[in-house]
Amino acid sequence: MTIDDEDISAFDADKMQADKKLVMREFAHKLKTNIGKIPFADEVTAAFYCAMDGSTPASVKAILFGALAYFIMPADVVPDFIVGLGFTDDASVIAAAIAAVRSHINDSHRDKAREFLNK
């Protein structure tokens, strides 16, 4: 399944805004404090830049902000502090979101992700 249109009627606009606020406030800190434990850091960071891109369709942003908010939340299906397993559920959610919107994550988003991660 891919998401290609602007119709976000299936999404809760208020939830998307709440997820966006959480992501904007906490994403960099969560990533930086767990960078060695997250094997999918490049993908999650590219997803962040795609979600923040003004040209990204709202439906894609809703999916990405939801997945990124799940990544940030400390209390999820498998708590992040469990060594070796803590980020497996996060990786699954991020992978599913990226699979749904892959065509919208472009080279510019990936370049920004690499630049951020190399700082």
N, C-alpha and C positions, 0 to 999 in steps of 0.2 A: 504494500500500500504506500502511496506517496501523496503528499499534500501539495497541491499546486495552485489553489485558488485563494481568494481573499475572504471567503465565507467562514466566519468563525462562530456561526450560530450554534454549533455543537459545543462550543467552549463557553465557559463562564468568564465574562470579561472582568468581573471583580476579582476572581481568583487569579486570573492572569496578572492583574495589576499588583496583587499582594505577592505573588511569586516573583514578579519583576523587582519589587522593592527589596525583598529578602535577598535575591541574587545580587543586586547592585550593592547591597550593604555588606554581604558576607562572602561572596565568591572568592575574591582574591585571598582573604585570610584563610579560608578553608583549604584552598589549593596550596598555598605556601606552607601551611603548617603540616600538611600531609603529603607533600610532593614525592617523597621517597616511597610512599606506600601505595601510590596510585599509578598503576601501569598504563592507564588510559588518559593520562594528563593532557596529552596533545589533542585528543579527540574532544574531551570535555571543554578545553579552552577554546578550540575552534568553534564548538557549539555556542559558547558564551559570546564570542565575537559575532557569530551569525545572528544570534538573538538580539544583540545590541545594534545591528546594522539597520539603518533607517529604510533601506530598500527591501528588507526581508518582509514577506507577507505576514499579516497578523496571525493567520492560522499556524504558520510555522513558528512564530514567536511564542504562541500559546503552548505548543508542544515542548519547545526547548526550555522555556522558563519553568514549566512544570517539572521537567526532568532535572533541570539544574537545581530547583528548590529541593527536590527529593535528595539530590547529592549533598546539599548543604545541611539538611536536617540531621541532627545527631541521633535522633530516635527514629529508626526505620526498621524494616523487617529483620535485618542483621545489623546490630549496632556496630558502628565504625571502629570501635576500640578493640574488637575481637581480631587478634593478629591472624593474618592469613585468610580470613573470611570476611572481615568487616566491610570491604568495599565491593564484594561480589554482587550484592543486590543493586548497589549503585551503578556498577558497570553494566548490569543487565538493563536497567532503566535507561541509561544513557545510550546504550547500543540500540535499543528499540526506537528511541526518539530519533537518533541519527539515521537509522534505516528508513524511517518514515519521511525524513526531510533532506536526505543526502544531497539531492540536486541543488539545494539552496546553500550548502556549505561550500564556499568557493576558495580559490587559491589565496585570495586576500585575507580571508578569515584564518586560514591555516598559517599564512605568513605572520600575521599578528600574534597568533598563538605561539609560534616558535620564538618570536621576538620576546614575548612576555616570559616564556619559560626559560629563556637563556639569560635573563637578567639576574 
